């Protein structure tokens, strides 16, 4: 039996000061998203609840997609913050099979770690990738996640930024990847869907979503 997985669409009301502040600050948005889940999950609450999210900008406005292994609740949201709609992803997961064609989308923090003999920065420093290098990174990630890509469109996005409670600054470069693919390894794909891909998963990166092609 497939373990439960949920996708929630949080549609902020842009007349809400809380909502607009959250959308501008990746750390604030992380804490707001976590308020949708029980407060007794422990020190690794995001990991244990399988929470991943990303901001979506559409013709209808701004929404935040949230994936989780625990169903979200809007009870802790301030009055007037926005609307919350959830549905199970079980039918999608059950339908994954070799040869299945899908549309994919992921907003990711594409990076690489510099080697010991690098001249591009400090040894072992993690640096963001852009353009063709970011696309090559996603192709490698997709292949190891059980997807064979047919098309790939990459869109650079603004950085996810914010300041944590320990005063350390959060900065994650973001690239959105869209396209068509074929499922090659359903087990690997299901696993990566649940845990996310790449760095910055607490701050709006790494959520891979699929739809029938």
Buried (B, 14 or more C-beta within 10 A) or exposed (E): EEEBBBBBBBBBEEEBEBBBEBBEBBBBBBBBBBBBBEEEBEEEBBBBBBBBBBBBEEEEEBBBBBBBBBEBBBEEBEEEBBEBEBEEBBEBBEEBEEEBEBBBBBBBBBBBEBEEEEEEEEEEEEBBBBEEEBBBBBBEBBBEBBBBBEEBEBEEBEBBBBEBEEEEEBEBBBBBBBBBBBBBBBEBBBEBBBEBBBBBBBBBBBBBBBEEE
